[in-house]
Amino acid sequence: MPRALIVEDEPLLRAELTDQLRALWPELQIAGQVENGIEAVAAIDALKPDIVFLDIQMPGLNGMEVARHIPESCQVVFVTAYADYALAAFDAGASDYLVKPLTTARLLQTIHRLKSRTAASPPPALWEKLFEKEDAPVYLKWIKASSGHSVRLVMVSEVLYFQSSEKYTRVVTENGDSLIRLPIKSLLEQLDPQMFAQIHRSAIVNLQAIDRIERNEFVARGGAGLEVILKGRTERLTVSEGFARQFRQM
C-alpha cells in the first residue's frame, strides 16, 4: 500500500486534497499532513513516504527547498497556485505539477500517472538541480541540533550566534540553546556571509541580531576592545583583534 505525505499551509486546501485522495484512491494511505517546510523535512525523514504532495509557497522552507531533501525513490507532486516552475520541476523528475484550484479530472490523471510510475520503477529525481540558479552558492537554511535527549530542526535565520564549546558548537536562539557537532570553521563556510560574520575564533554572530558595538577598555588589554551587544540580550560577545576591522565603522 503506497504511503503519502501532504504538505500544504492552508488548512482548508489540505483537508480538501486529503478528502479527494481518499475518495479517488482508497488504497493510498495518507501517512501524514504538515503545514510548513520545516515540518515537511522532519516528516519525510520520519515517515518515509512513497509520494509527497508538495506546496511551493510556505513559511520556513518553501517547497523548492524541501524538494532537495526528498529521497530519490520518492515521487513528488507539486500542488501550487503558481505555474512558473512547472518546466523545471518536470526536468528534475517530478511526477506531476498541479495548479490550484484542483479539479477531479486533473487529480485522477495524476493518480493514474503515479500508479504507472510506481509500477515502472521511475528513474531517480535530480532534486539537487531543481530551481538552483547557475553557479549560485547554496547556504544552510536549517540545521539539526541536539537539545537534551531530543533533536531540533533550527532555522538558520533564527540563530542569534554560534559559539564553539569543546567538541561541540552551541546554537543560540531566542527559544534556547542546542548543540551541533560541527567546527566553527566548517560551519562558517556554509553560512551566508551577508547574514553571518565571525567575531572570534570561537564565535559567529547573526548580523541582524546585533543591537550595537561597544568599546570596552578592559577587553582591549586582551583583544580589540570591542564587544557585540545583541538585541534584547544580556550577554556581551567579545570581538577579537583579527575580526575587528569589519566592525570599527559601525
Phi and psi restraints in degrees (value plus and minus 20) as a CYANA .aco file:
   2 PRO   PHI     -88.2   -48.2
   2 PRO   PSI     127.6   167.6
   3 ARG   PHI    -135.4   -95.4
   3 ARG   PSI     117.7   157.7
   4 ALA   PHI    -145.8  -105.8
   4 ALA   PSI     128.6   168.6
   5 LEU   PHI    -137.7   -97.7
   5 LEU   PSI     112.8   152.8
   6 ILE   PHI    -127.8   -87.8
   6 ILE   PSI     104.5   144.5
   7 VAL   PHI    -138.5   -98.5
   7 VAL   PSI      86.8   126.8
   8 GLU   PHI    -175.3  -135.3
   8 GLU   PSI     108.3   148.3
   9 ASP   PHI    -105.3   -65.3
   9 ASP   PSI     -30.7     9.3
  10 GLU   PHI    -115.3   -75.3
  10 GLU   PSI      94.4   134.4
  11 PRO   PHI     -75.7   -35.7
  11 PRO   PSI     -62.3   -22.3
  12 LEU   PHI     -86.9   -46.9
  12 LEU   PSI     -62.1   -22.1
  13 LEU   PHI     -87.3   -47.3
  13 LEU   PSI     -57.3   -17.3
  14 ARG   PHI     -83.4   -43.4
  14 ARG   PSI     -64.7   -24.7
  15 ALA   PHI     -86.8   -46.8
  15 ALA   PSI     -58.8   -18.8
  16 GLU   PHI     -84.3   -44.3
  16 GLU   PSI     -65.5   -25.5
  17 LEU   PHI     -84.7   -44.7
  17 LEU   PSI     -59.9   -19.9
  18 THR   PHI     -80.8   -40.8
  18 THR   PSI     -66.8   -26.8
  19 ASP   PHI     -82.9   -42.9
  19 ASP   PSI     -61.8   -21.8
  20 GLN   PHI     -84.5   -44.5
  20 GLN   PSI     -63.0   -23.0
  21 LEU   PHI     -84.7   -44.7
  21 LEU   PSI     -60.8   -20.8
  22 ARG   PHI     -85.3   -45.3
  22 ARG   PSI     -54.2   -14.2
  23 ALA   PHI     -97.5   -57.5
  23 ALA   PSI     -59.8   -19.8
  24 LEU   PHI    -109.0   -69.0
  24 LEU   PSI     -42.4    -2.4
  25 TRP   PHI    -159.9  -119.9
  25 TRP   PSI      54.3    94.3
  26 PRO   PHI     -78.9   -38.9
  26 PRO   PSI     -48.0    -8.0
  27 GLU   PHI     -94.0   -54.0
  27 GLU   PSI     -36.5     3.5
  28 LEU   PHI     -95.8   -55.8
  28 LEU   PSI     108.4   148.4
  29 GLN   PHI    -114.2   -74.2
  29 GLN   PSI     100.7   140.7
  30 ILE   PHI    -101.5   -61.5
  30 ILE   PSI      78.3   118.3
  31 ALA   PHI     -95.8   -55.8
  31 ALA   PSI     -43.7    -3.7
  32 GLY   PHI    -193.2  -153.2
  32 GLY   PSI     140.0   180.0
  33 GLN   PHI    -156.8  -116.8
  33 GLN   PSI     108.9   148.9
  34 VAL   PHI    -153.5  -113.5
  34 VAL   PSI     144.4   184.4
  35 GLU   PHI    -138.8   -98.8
  35 GLU   PSI     -18.4    21.6
  36 ASN   PHI    -172.4  -132.4
  36 ASN   PSI     150.9   190.9
  37 GLY   PHI     -86.2   -46.2
  37 GLY   PSI     -58.1   -18.1
  38 ILE   PHI     -83.1   -43.1
  38 ILE   PSI     -66.0   -26.0
  39 GLU   PHI     -83.9   -43.9
  39 GLU   PSI     -53.9   -13.9
  40 ALA   PHI     -82.8   -42.8
  40 ALA   PSI     -66.2   -26.2
  41 VAL   PHI     -81.2   -41.2
  41 VAL   PSI     -63.4   -23.4
  42 ALA   PHI     -85.1   -45.1
  42 ALA   PSI     -61.7   -21.7
  43 ALA   PHI     -87.9   -47.9
  43 ALA   PSI     -58.5   -18.5
  44 ILE   PHI     -82.3   -42.3
  44 ILE   PSI     -61.1   -21.1
  45 ASP   PHI     -87.6   -47.6
  45 ASP   PSI     -58.7   -18.7
  46 ALA   PHI    -102.6   -62.6
  46 ALA   PSI     -61.8   -21.8
  47 LEU   PHI    -111.7   -71.7
  47 LEU   PSI     -44.5    -4.5
  48 LYS   PHI      29.4    69.4
  48 LYS   PSI      40.4    80.4
  49 PRO   PHI     -90.5   -50.5
  49 PRO   PSI     140.0   180.0
  50 ASP   PHI    -106.6   -66.6
  50 ASP   PSI     -46.6    -6.6
  51 ILE   PHI    -157.5  -117.5
  51 ILE   PSI     119.1   159.1
  52 VAL   PHI    -143.6  -103.6
  52 VAL   PSI     102.7   142.7
  53 PHE   PHI    -113.4   -73.4
  53 PHE   PSI      93.0   133.0
  54 LEU   PHI    -143.9  -103.9
  54 LEU   PSI      99.4   139.4
  55 ASP   PHI     -94.3   -54.3
  55 ASP   PSI     141.0   181.0
  56 ILE   PHI    -120.9   -80.9
  56 ILE   PSI     -72.3   -32.3
  57 GLN   PHI    -105.5   -65.5
  57 GLN   PSI      83.1   123.1
  58 MET   PHI    -162.7  -122.7
  58 MET   PSI     138.2   178.2
  59 PRO   PHI     -90.7   -50.7
  59 PRO   PSI     139.4   179.4
  60 GLY   PHI      55.5    95.5
  60 GLY   PSI    -140.4  -100.4
  61 LEU   PHI    -105.1   -65.1
  61 LEU   PSI     116.8   156.8
  62 ASN   PHI    -105.1   -65.1
  62 ASN   PSI     153.4   193.4
  63 GLY   PHI     -80.3   -40.3
  63 GLY   PSI     -52.3   -12.3
  64 MET   PHI     -84.2   -44.2
  64 MET   PSI     -60.1   -20.1
  65 GLU   PHI     -94.0   -54.0
  65 GLU   PSI     -57.6   -17.6
  66 VAL   PHI     -82.0   -42.0
  66 VAL   PSI     -59.3   -19.3
  67 ALA   PHI     -77.4   -37.4
  67 ALA   PSI     -51.1   -11.1
  68 ARG   PHI     -89.1   -49.1
  68 ARG   PSI     -34.8     5.2
  69 HIS   PHI    -124.9   -84.9
  69 HIS   PSI     -10.6    29.4
  70 ILE   PHI    -110.8   -70.8
  70 ILE   PSI     111.7   151.7
  71 PRO   PHI     -77.5   -37.5
  71 PRO   PSI     130.3   170.3
  72 GLU   PHI     -81.0   -41.0
  72 GLU   PSI     -49.7    -9.7
  73 SER   PHI     -97.2   -57.2
  73 SER   PSI     -30.9     9.1
  74 CYS   PHI    -110.0   -70.0
  74 CYS   PSI     115.1   155.1
  75 GLN   PHI    -104.5   -64.5
  75 GLN   PSI     122.4   162.4
  76 VAL   PHI    -144.6  -104.6
  76 VAL   PSI     110.7   150.7
  77 VAL   PHI    -138.9   -98.9
  77 VAL   PSI      95.4   135.4
  78 PHE   PHI     -99.7   -59.7
  78 PHE   PSI     112.6   152.6
  79 VAL   PHI    -144.2  -104.2
  79 VAL   PSI      86.7   126.7
  80 THR   PHI    -170.4  -130.4
  80 THR   PSI     141.7   181.7
  81 ALA   PHI    -106.7   -66.7
  81 ALA   PSI     -22.0    18.0
  82 TYR   PHI    -135.0   -95.0
  82 TYR   PSI     106.8   146.8
  83 ALA   PHI    -112.0   -72.0
  83 ALA   PSI     -21.6    18.4
  84 ASP   PHI     -79.6   -39.6
  84 ASP   PSI     -53.8   -13.8
  85 TYR   PHI    -122.1   -82.1
  85 TYR   PSI      -8.4    31.6
  86 ALA   PHI     -80.2   -40.2
  86 ALA   PSI     -67.4   -27.4
  87 LEU   PHI     -82.4   -42.4
  87 LEU   PSI     -65.1   -25.1
  88 ALA   PHI     -83.3   -43.3
  88 ALA   PSI     -57.7   -17.7
  89 ALA   PHI     -84.6   -44.6
  89 ALA   PSI     -65.7   -25.7
  90 PHE   PHI     -87.3   -47.3
  90 PHE   PSI     -57.4   -17.4
  91 ASP   PHI     -80.8   -40.8
  91 ASP   PSI     -54.4   -14.4
  92 ALA   PHI    -101.6   -61.6
  92 ALA   PSI     -32.5     7.5
  93 GLY   PHI      93.8   133.8
  93 GLY   PSI      -7.3    32.7
  94 ALA   PHI     -80.4   -40.4
  94 ALA   PSI     122.5   162.5
  95 SER   PHI     -91.8   -51.8
  95 SER   PSI     -55.4   -15.4
  96 ASP   PHI    -183.8  -143.8
  96 ASP   PSI     148.9   188.9
  97 TYR   PHI    -162.0  -122.0
  97 TYR   PSI      85.1   125.1
  98 LEU   PHI    -120.8   -80.8
  98 LEU   PSI     112.7   152.7
  99 VAL   PHI    -124.3   -84.3
  99 VAL   PSI     107.3   147.3
 100 LYS   PHI     -90.5   -50.5
 100 LYS   PSI     130.6   170.6
 101 PRO   PHI     -95.8   -55.8
 101 PRO   PSI     126.6   166.6
 102 LEU   PHI    -100.4   -60.4
 102 LEU   PSI     126.6   166.6
 103 THR   PHI    -134.6   -94.6
 103 THR   PSI     135.4   175.4
 104 THR   PHI     -81.6   -41.6
 104 THR   PSI     -62.2   -22.2
 105 ALA   PHI     -82.0   -42.0
 105 ALA   PSI     -62.7   -22.7
 106 ARG   PHI     -89.3   -49.3
 106 ARG   PSI     -57.3   -17.3
 107 LEU   PHI     -88.7   -48.7
 107 LEU   PSI     -56.0   -16.0
 108 LEU   PHI     -82.3   -42.3
 108 LEU   PSI     -58.6   -18.6
 109 GLN   PHI     -82.5   -42.5
 109 GLN   PSI     -60.7   -20.7
 110 THR   PHI     -84.1   -44.1
 110 THR   PSI     -64.5   -24.5
 111 ILE   PHI     -79.7   -39.7
 111 ILE   PSI     -63.5   -23.5
 112 HIS   PHI     -81.8   -41.8
 112 HIS   PSI     -61.7   -21.7
 113 ARG   PHI     -84.9   -44.9
 113 ARG   PSI     -61.8   -21.8
 114 LEU   PHI     -83.5   -43.5
 114 LEU   PSI     -62.6   -22.6
 115 LYS   PHI     -83.6   -43.6
 115 LYS   PSI     -61.4   -21.4
 116 SER   PHI     -86.2   -46.2
 116 SER   PSI     -62.7   -22.7
 117 ARG   PHI     -88.2   -48.2
 117 ARG   PSI     -54.8   -14.8
 118 THR   PHI     -84.2   -44.2
 118 THR   PSI     -63.7   -23.7
 119 ALA   PHI     -87.1   -47.1
 119 ALA   PSI     -50.4   -10.4
 120 ALA   PHI    -112.7   -72.7
 120 ALA   PSI     -18.1    21.9
 121 SER   PHI      30.9    70.9
 121 SER   PSI      56.7    96.7
 122 PRO   PHI     -81.5   -41.5
 122 PRO   PSI     132.6   172.6
 123 PRO   PHI     -84.9   -44.9
 123 PRO   PSI     133.8   173.8
 124 PRO   PHI     -82.9   -42.9
 124 PRO   PSI     123.6   163.6
 125 ALA   PHI     -97.6   -57.6
 125 ALA   PSI     129.8   169.8
 126 LEU   PHI    -123.3   -83.3
 126 LEU   PSI      46.8    86.8
 127 TRP   PHI     -88.0   -48.0
 127 TRP   PSI     -44.3    -4.3
 128 GLU   PHI     -85.8   -45.8
 128 GLU   PSI     -37.6     2.4
 129 LYS   PHI    -117.0   -77.0
 129 LYS   PSI     -26.2    13.8
 130 LEU   PHI     -92.6   -52.6
 130 LEU   PSI     105.1   145.1
 131 PHE   PHI      44.3    84.3
 131 PHE   PSI      -8.3    31.7
 132 GLU   PHI    -107.7   -67.7
 132 GLU   PSI     115.0   155.0
 133 LYS   PHI     -93.2   -53.2
 133 LYS   PSI     123.8   163.8
 134 GLU   PHI     -79.5   -39.5
 134 GLU   PSI     108.6   148.6
 135 ASP   PHI      45.6    85.6
 135 ASP   PSI     -12.7    27.3
 136 ALA   PHI    -100.6   -60.6
 136 ALA   PSI     110.9   150.9
 137 PRO   PHI     -87.4   -47.4
 137 PRO   PSI     126.0   166.0
 138 VAL   PHI    -131.9   -91.9
 138 VAL   PSI      97.5   137.5
 139 TYR   PHI    -122.4   -82.4
 139 TYR   PSI     142.2   182.2
 140 LEU   PHI     -78.6   -38.6
 140 LEU   PSI     114.3   154.3
 141 LYS   PHI    -126.6   -86.6
 141 LYS   PSI     -51.3   -11.3
 142 TRP   PHI    -171.9  -131.9
 142 TRP   PSI     140.1   180.1
 143 ILE   PHI    -159.0  -119.0
 143 ILE   PSI     133.7   173.7
 144 LYS   PHI    -114.4   -74.4
 144 LYS   PSI     100.9   140.9
 145 ALA   PHI    -147.3  -107.3
 145 ALA   PSI     124.5   164.5
 146 SER   PHI    -107.6   -67.6
 146 SER   PSI     115.9   155.9
 147 SER   PHI    -155.4  -115.4
 147 SER   PSI      81.3   121.3
 148 GLY   PHI      47.9    87.9
 148 GLY   PSI    -145.1  -105.1
 149 HIS   PHI    -119.1   -79.1
 149 HIS   PSI     -12.6    27.4
 150 SER   PHI    -135.2   -95.2
 150 SER   PSI     145.0   185.0
 151 VAL   PHI    -136.9   -96.9
 151 VAL   PSI     110.2   150.2
 152 ARG   PHI    -128.9   -88.9
 152 ARG   PSI     127.5   167.5
 153 LEU   PHI    -115.7   -75.7
 153 LEU   PSI      98.8   138.8
 154 VAL   PHI    -135.5   -95.5
 154 VAL   PSI     105.1   145.1
 155 MET   PHI     -89.3   -49.3
 155 MET   PSI     108.9   148.9
 156 VAL   PHI     -81.4   -41.4
 156 VAL   PSI     -53.9   -13.9
 157 SER   PHI     -84.7   -44.7
 157 SER   PSI     -38.8     1.2
 158 GLU   PHI    -111.2   -71.2
 158 GLU   PSI     -25.8    14.2
 159 VAL   PHI     -96.8   -56.8
 159 VAL   PSI     108.8   148.8
 160 LEU   PHI     -99.6   -59.6
 160 LEU   PSI     -66.7   -26.7
 161 TYR   PHI    -182.1  -142.1
 161 TYR   PSI     138.7   178.7
 162 PHE   PHI    -130.9   -90.9
 162 PHE   PSI     122.5   162.5
 163 GLN   PHI    -164.5  -124.5
 163 GLN   PSI     105.0   145.0
 164 SER   PHI     -89.7   -49.7
 164 SER   PSI     121.9   161.9
 165 SER   PHI    -163.9  -123.9
 165 SER   PSI      75.0   115.0
 166 GLU   PHI      36.2    76.2
 166 GLU   PSI    -137.5   -97.5
 167 LYS   PHI    -103.4   -63.4
 167 LYS   PSI     -27.3    12.7
 168 TYR   PHI    -138.2   -98.2
 168 TYR   PSI     149.8   189.8
 169 THR   PHI    -142.1  -102.1
 169 THR   PSI     105.9   145.9
 170 ARG   PHI     -94.1   -54.1
 170 ARG   PSI     117.9   157.9
 171 VAL   PHI    -133.8   -93.8
 171 VAL   PSI      89.7   129.7
 172 VAL   PHI    -126.7   -86.7
 172 VAL   PSI     102.3   142.3
 173 THR   PHI    -147.2  -107.2
 173 THR   PSI     155.3   195.3
 174 GLU   PHI     -82.1   -42.1
 174 GLU   PSI     -45.8    -5.8
 175 ASN   PHI    -113.7   -73.7
 175 ASN   PSI     -14.5    25.5
 176 GLY   PHI     108.6   148.6
 176 GLY   PSI    -196.4  -156.4
 177 ASP   PHI    -126.8   -86.8
 177 ASP   PSI     132.0   172.0
 178 SER   PHI    -167.9  -127.9
 178 SER   PSI     157.6   197.6
 179 LEU   PHI    -149.5  -109.5
 179 LEU   PSI     126.3   166.3
 180 ILE   PHI    -150.4  -110.4
 180 ILE   PSI     132.0   172.0
 181 ARG   PHI    -115.9   -75.9
 181 ARG   PSI      54.3    94.3
 182 LEU   PHI    -169.4  -129.4
 182 LEU   PSI     102.9   142.9
 183 PRO   PHI     -83.2   -43.2
 183 PRO   PSI     132.4   172.4
 184 ILE   PHI     -75.0   -35.0
 184 ILE   PSI     -63.3   -23.3
 185 LYS   PHI     -80.5   -40.5
 185 LYS   PSI     -66.6   -26.6
 186 SER   PHI     -87.0   -47.0
 186 SER   PSI     -58.4   -18.4
 187 LEU   PHI     -83.1   -43.1
 187 LEU   PSI     -64.3   -24.3
 188 LEU   PHI     -78.7   -38.7
 188 LEU   PSI     -57.0   -17.0
 189 GLU   PHI     -84.8   -44.8
 189 GLU   PSI     -40.9    -0.9
 190 GLN   PHI    -121.9   -81.9
 190 GLN   PSI     -20.0    20.0
 191 LEU   PHI    -120.1   -80.1
 191 LEU   PSI     128.4   168.4
 192 ASP   PHI     -88.1   -48.1
 192 ASP   PSI      97.7   137.7
 193 PRO   PHI     -86.7   -46.7
 193 PRO   PSI     -34.6     5.4
 194 GLN   PHI     -98.6   -58.6
 194 GLN   PSI     -33.8     6.2
 195 MET   PHI    -132.3   -92.3
 195 MET   PSI     -52.7   -12.7
 196 PHE   PHI    -144.8  -104.8
 196 PHE   PSI     128.1   168.1
 197 ALA   PHI    -159.5  -119.5
 197 ALA   PSI     121.9   161.9
 198 GLN   PHI    -102.0   -62.0
 198 GLN   PSI     111.9   151.9
 199 ILE   PHI    -134.2   -94.2
 199 ILE   PSI     -30.0    10.0
 200 HIS   PHI    -180.6  -140.6
 200 HIS   PSI     139.5   179.5
 201 ARG   PHI     -81.9   -41.9
 201 ARG   PSI     -36.8     3.2
 202 SER   PHI    -136.6   -96.6
 202 SER   PSI      -6.5    33.5
 203 ALA   PHI    -168.2  -128.2
 203 ALA   PSI     119.9   159.9
 204 ILE   PHI    -147.8  -107.8
 204 ILE   PSI     114.2   154.2
 205 VAL   PHI    -139.7   -99.7
 205 VAL   PSI     125.4   165.4
 206 ASN   PHI     -96.7   -56.7
 206 ASN   PSI      97.4   137.4
 207 LEU   PHI     -80.7   -40.7
 207 LEU   PSI     -51.3   -11.3
 208 GLN   PHI     -92.8   -52.8
 208 GLN   PSI     -35.1     4.9
 209 ALA   PHI    -110.2   -70.2
 209 ALA   PSI     -26.9    13.1
 210 ILE   PHI     -97.2   -57.2
 210 ILE   PSI     109.2   149.2
 211 ASP   PHI    -109.8   -69.8
 211 ASP   PSI     -65.6   -25.6
 212 ARG   PHI    -184.9  -144.9
 212 ARG   PSI     145.2   185.2
 213 ILE   PHI    -133.4   -93.4
 213 ILE   PSI     107.1   147.1
 214 GLU   PHI    -137.7   -97.7
 214 GLU   PSI     128.3   168.3
 215 ARG   PHI    -111.5   -71.5
 215 ARG   PSI     115.2   155.2
 216 ASN   PHI    -152.8  -112.8
 216 ASN   PSI      94.7   134.7
 217 GLU   PHI     -85.5   -45.5
 217 GLU   PSI     -52.3   -12.3
 218 PHE   PHI     -85.5   -45.5
 218 PHE   PSI     -63.1   -23.1
 219 VAL   PHI     -84.6   -44.6
 219 VAL   PSI     -51.2   -11.2
 220 ALA   PHI     -79.3   -39.3
 220 ALA   PSI     -46.9    -6.9
 221 ARG   PHI     -84.5   -44.5
 221 ARG   PSI     -47.5    -7.5
 222 GLY   PHI    -141.3  -101.3
 222 GLY   PSI      -9.9    30.1
 223 GLY   PHI    -187.2  -147.2
 223 GLY   PSI    -165.1  -125.1
 224 ALA   PHI    -105.5   -65.5
 224 ALA   PSI     -31.3     8.7
 225 GLY   PHI      59.9    99.9
 225 GLY   PSI      -5.7    34.3
 226 LEU   PHI    -137.3   -97.3
 226 LEU   PSI     125.4   165.4
 227 GLU   PHI    -152.2  -112.2
 227 GLU   PSI     122.1   162.1
 228 VAL   PHI    -114.1   -74.1
 228 VAL   PSI     105.7   145.7
 229 ILE   PHI    -127.2   -87.2
 229 ILE   PSI     104.9   144.9
 230 LEU   PHI    -112.0   -72.0
 230 LEU   PSI     134.2   174.2
 231 LYS   PHI     -83.0   -43.0
 231 LYS   PSI     103.7   143.7
 232 GLY   PHI      48.4    88.4
 232 GLY   PSI      -2.7    37.3
 233 ARG   PHI    -142.6  -102.6
 233 ARG   PSI     138.3   178.3
 234 THR   PHI    -119.5   -79.5
 234 THR   PSI     -42.6    -2.6
 235 GLU   PHI     -89.9   -49.9
 235 GLU   PSI     131.6   171.6
 236 ARG   PHI    -140.7  -100.7
 236 ARG   PSI     101.0   141.0
 237 LEU   PHI    -118.8   -78.8
 237 LEU   PSI     104.4   144.4
 238 THR   PHI     -96.1   -56.1
 238 THR   PSI     115.7   155.7
 239 VAL   PHI    -118.8   -78.8
 239 VAL   PSI     100.9   140.9
 240 SER   PHI    -101.3   -61.3
 240 SER   PSI     141.4   181.4
 241 GLU   PHI     -76.0   -36.0
 241 GLU   PSI     -59.9   -19.9
 242 GLY   PHI     -86.1   -46.1
 242 GLY   PSI     -38.1     1.9
 243 PHE   PHI    -137.3   -97.3
 243 PHE   PSI      -8.6    31.4
 244 ALA   PHI     -98.9   -58.9
 244 ALA   PSI     -46.1    -6.1
 245 ARG   PHI     -77.5   -37.5
 245 ARG   PSI     -60.0   -20.0
 246 GLN   PHI     -86.1   -46.1
 246 GLN   PSI     -36.7     3.3
 247 PHE   PHI    -127.3   -87.3
 247 PHE   PSI     -32.1     7.9
 248 ARG   PHI     -86.6   -46.6
 248 ARG   PSI     -40.0     0.0
 249 GLN   PHI    -113.4   -73.4
 249 GLN   PSI     -20.3    19.7
